[in-house]
Amino acid sequence: GDVNGLFFTPALFGPATSQQVSFSYTNHLAALNAGSVAYSRTLEPLGTTVGGGVRFLYSGTLEGRDRYGEPTGDFAAGDVVLTTGASRPLGAHARYGANLHLLHSRIDDVSASVLAVDLGGVYRVPGRQLALGATLRNLGVTLDRYANASTDLPLDLQVGLSKRLAHLPLLLTITGYDLTNLSEGVKGGDTVDHVLGHLTFGAELQPGDILRLRIGYNHRRSRDLALSDRFDMAGLGLGFGVTVRALTVDYAYNSWSDLGGLHQFTLRTDLSAW
């Protein structure tokens, strides 16, 4: 029921997200600002849900230096991604879809652009409150590139499983990612690190109709960002969602160890309910 799912798996948005609009803002590290806008609508005569959105990352003003450390003047950098997609049902329990992304990145007076496609599907088993999804992300071509720099997209196969427990208001998820590049994992890690380096874990507790509590963990991010062998919250995400009538407010915090953390705020609503 969250329209923002279209950014990750095109099969996730459908009738449950029809006429839903979402605004999201992330307070990133080092004064970086990021955000997104998303919307979807189900076209009943076609049996298809269409959606789209915009994501951005803006660095603000940066101080330029040459190779000798001498000032060269201020400049700005940022990225914008335009996304459009569609999804359709396949039988009673499955959906499939595709997204098209136009990515544009600029640093000072140089830029790069790529065109990318995501393909995905989701199969649900309602009787067991189980869902299985798969997405092939970043199938794309480079339109123009930074001078002497590669802008090849990282092809990424992701497979996810979610299960809602029968006697507890708890949803558990596990996602395998970067499955097209299994030779890569946690640098310097053992076999367990290598396996966990391709998995993320999540849980959502819903004690009532209004509140949802969430936690997530990314082992590769934890190992890459942890600055000591002591207990470190790097790779850990915490959040909550509050729904009042047709309005939902979500908050998430992701730890980047001693570097700080990311704060994300999302406001979404169903326009048909107003």
N, C-alpha and C positions, 0 to 999 in steps of 0.2 A: 503493500500500500504506500510505498514511498517513491515518488516520481524520480528522485535522484538516482535510483537504481539504473536508469537508462544510461548513465555515464559509464557503468561498469559491465552490465550484461543487458543487451537490448531486449532479451526475452522477459525481463523483470517487470517492465511497465505494461499495463493492460487496463481492463475495465475498472480495476480497483484504484487506478491513479487517474482516471479520466477527469478532465477539468481541474486537475490539481496543479497549483503553481507553488514554486519554492524559491526562496532567496537564502543564500548561504554566504557567510563571511568567515575567513580564517585569518587570525592574527598570527602570522608566521614568525620565525626567528629573524633577527637582524633587520627589523622594521619592514620585512616583506609583507605584502598584503595580497590575499587571494580571495576569490569569491566565485559564485556561480548563480545562474538563474535557469530554472527548468520548468517545462510545461508539457502536458500530454493531453490528448483527447481521443476518445474512441469513436470511430466512424461506423455506426451501426450497420448501414446498408452494405458496407464493404467487409464487415467483420474484422476490421483492422484498427489497431491503436497506433497513432502517430504521435511523435514527440520531438522536442528539440530543446536546446539550451546553449548557454554561453558560459565558459569558464575563463578566468583571467588570473595572472600572477604579475604583480608590478613591484619593482624594486625601489621606486622612488629615485631620488637624485644620488648618484654615486660620484666619488672623486676620482678622476682619471690620473694615472701615472704612466710614465714611460718606463723602459727597461732599467733606467738608472734611478728611478724613484722621483723624477722631476714631475711637478704638476703639469697636466695637459688640458685641464678644464673639466668641468662636470659633464656627466652624461646620464642617460636613463636606460633601463632595460626592462623588458616585459614579454609575456607570452599571452596569446589569446587562442582559444579553441572554440570553434563553432561546430555544434553537433546536431544532426537530425537523424531520425530513425523510425522504424516501424516494426510492429510485432503482430503475430497472428496465432490463433489457437491451432493446435494439431491434435485432433481427437478431443476427448473429454478432460484429459489431465496434463496435456503438454502445450507449451508455447515455443515458438521460434521467432527470431528477429534479426535485424541487421541495423547497424549504425554507420553513418558516414561522418568523419571528422575532418575539418579543415584547420590545421594548426599553423600559426604564424608566430615566429619568435624574432625579436629585435634587440640588438645590443648596439647602442649608439647609432651609427649610420649604416650598419650592416644587418642583414636579416636572412631568415630561412623559412621555408614553407613546405609542408608536406600534406598529402591527402591520404587518409587512412580509413579502413573499414574494420568493424568488429562483427563477428558472427556468433550467435549464441542460442542456446536452448535450455528449457527448464522442464523437468518432469516431476509431477506431484503425485503423492499417494495419500489422499485425504484421510483414509481410514487409519493410517499410521502417523498422520501429521508429519510426513517426511517429504523433503524436496531435494532433488538432485539437479545441478546445473553445470553447464560447460560453456566456456567462451574462448574463442580464438581472437586475440586482440592484436591490433597494430599491423594489419595487412595493408601496406601502403607504398606509395611512390613519392620520391622527392621532387618537388616542383622547382625549388631553388635552394641553395645551400650557402652556409657561411663559407667564406674564402678558405680553401685548403683544409676544410673540416668536414668530417663525415656526419651526415644527418640521417643515417640509416635508423629505422625504427626498430625497437626491441620486440620481436615477435614473441607473444606470450600466450601459452595455453593455460587456462585456469579451470579447475574442476572444484565445485563446492557441494557440500552436503549440509542440510539443516534438519534438525529433529526437535519437535516440541514434545516434551515429556507428558505422559498421560495423566499423571496425578500431581504434577507440580506446574505452576505457571512459568515454566522455564524453557527457553529456546536455546539450543546449542548449535554451533556452527563450526565447521572446519573447512578450510579452503587450501587447495594446492595451487601454487602459482609458479611462474617461470618454469613450467614443465617441459618447454621446448629447449631448455638449457640445463639439463640435469647434471652436467659436468661441473657447473658452478654451484657454490654453496657458501658456507661460512668460511672465510679465509682463516687458515690455521686451525680449524676445528677438527673434531674427530667424526666418526661415522654418524653418531647421534646428531651432532650439530649439522652435518650435511643434510640429513633427512629433515630435521626440524627447520632447516633454512629454506625449505620450499613449502612450509605450512604456516597458516595463521589460524588462530583459535578465537572464538567469540561466544558470549553468552548474553542473553537478555532476559531479565526477570520482570514479569508484569504482575505486580501484586493487586492491581485493580484496573479499572477502565481509564484512569487518568494518567497514572505514572508508569514509566518503564525505566529500569536501571540496566546499564550495559557495561561490559568489560571485554577487552580484547587484548591479544598478545601476539607479537611478531618476533620470533626468535632471531631471525637474521638481523633485524634492526637493533635488537637488544645487544647482540654480540658486536655489531659494527659501531654502535654509539657508546657502549659502556666504557667509562673512563678508568675503572678500577675493578679489582676482583671482588670487592665488597658488594653487598646487595645494591642493585641499581635498578631504577624504575624504567630505564630505557627500553623502548619496545612495548610498553604497557599503555593501554588506552582505557579511559574511564569516561562515562557519560550518562546522560539521562534524557528522557523525553517527557513532556507534559502536554496532554491533549485536553482542551476545553472546547466542547462542541466541535466546530469544524476547523479549529485552529490548533496547530501543533508547534511547540517550541522544542528544539533539540539542542543539546550542548555536548561537546566532546572535548576531552583533553588528552593529548598524546605527549608522553615524556620523551625528550631527547637528552636525557641524562643531565649533566651539569651545564650543558649548552642552553637549557631552558625547556620550554614546552610549547605546543601548538594549541590554541584555543579556537574551536570552531562553533559558530552559532548558526542555526538554521531555523527559518520561519516558513511554514508551509500551510496551505489551506485548500479546501475544496470549494471552488468558485460556485458550484451548483447549489451549495448549501446556504448561500447568502441571499 
